[in-house]
Amino acid sequence: MHKTARLLISSVLFFSCNQLPPSMDKNTVNNQPLQIISTTVQQTEGDCATKKCLEISLTYPTVKNASPALEKNINNWTHDFLIALLDPVLELDEETSLTTAIDGFKEFYHEQLADSTGRPGHFTVEVTDTVLLQNEKYLTLRMDAFSFTGGAHPNSTAAIATFNLETGKKLAPIDLVNDLEKLYAAAEKQFRVVKKSAFDHGFDFDESWPFVLPKNVGLTTEGLFFCYVPYEVAPYVMGFTEFVIPYEQLEKL
């Protein structure tokens, strides 16, 4: 018998050493500094002692004292990531609620559990969040996700985004550099350095695994951060590929 679902929502304030006084912060509301808040939603069903249970733990960023544009764009970014993670068949629009996506994930779990003779019945999805950069101009956020819904292996992914605090806009690589072709070349060069052993053993980019810029590119204090998730440009076995191209190497870009 499944235990009653338990729902816990909590908020924890992030602190930032480089948070500016209200008088200097370009993104304040009523002279209150921008705050990044971690919101957590947790649900559990079943008996985890027997490995027949479902566990959901979603910690994602929200903001306080933000401009309407910034708040909307951050909420849309987190919303799309969480919805796609929980129920990929749902439409990614503002009308689809997190509750609806969680219900869809639970329904999928019960369907698989009923037809999982001899297979594990422990499904889990976890999301954590991190502030990578917060200064007077930019905010870079990261979410990491881990899930297991049966199959050969669990799945891991991430989402990274930089927001302009003055406009609220989520920035794409084209907003950060003046020459995408040169950025493309610099990223591929660094990818080959980080994954040198794989290339030494015969891996290379081809029609099946073409090299592209990752979906996750963001500003950090050290430089431009790149995060390739599994399957994005290489097989699952190569895992995540992450690196920073320092600002001094990007000066001409």
Phi, psi and omega in degrees: 000135180283138176287157177297135180299138178247130183243126178231125176240123180222156180233134179232129181281131167283150169245154181225127181294336183256021176292133184274154172301153183308325184291341183254344185280124181287346184240063178247153174238123183055039178063022176257132182292151178298135176237138176257125186243134174269120177252132184241132174241125181232137174218143178224138174224146175092196183241101183289341177296331179258010179062026173237079182205167176238132178232127178237127177219106185243112175245119187221158185275140168229169185233154176232143182065033179260158173294155179305321181294315180295314180300317180296314183291323177292317179298320178295320181296311179294320180301311183296321180295314182292318181296314181296327180289317185280319185211087186300341183276349180287150177289137178274077176228167186292346181280343180276117184272160176297322178300318178298318180293320177297318178298322177295320178295318179294321178297318177298319179301312182293325177295316180291323180296322180290339183237035186241044179305118178081359180250157181300144179249015182261106178256142180213148171217127183229138176227135174234159181230156183214143171266116180271332181203135172212112176221198185286347183243324190225155174226123177244124182242153178224140169236135176244139183230143175228134179214152173219122180229038184089182180095189187286331183201161174289173179236142178230144177207178181205162174222133180228137180211142173250135181242138174280119186290334182284319182260340185083357186289140170279125189270136174260165178307324181296338178278346188256338183226165180256001180211095182295326181298318179288325176294319177303312181295319180294322180291317179296320179300315181289325177300316181294330177290313183294322182254036185305319184297324179294317179292326177296334181261016170110351178288144172202160179288141179208197181295330179284323181232071180287147178281133176218165171291145181288161173292335185255099176229131182208159177278138171229178179293333183272331184164203180271122186262132180242135178225110175264125179272163179306140181078353185292314176225004184205163181298162181304322185299338180277351173063205177286149170232116183231140176199162177242132170261113185299153182300326181295333176280344182253012187304318182284350180260000000 
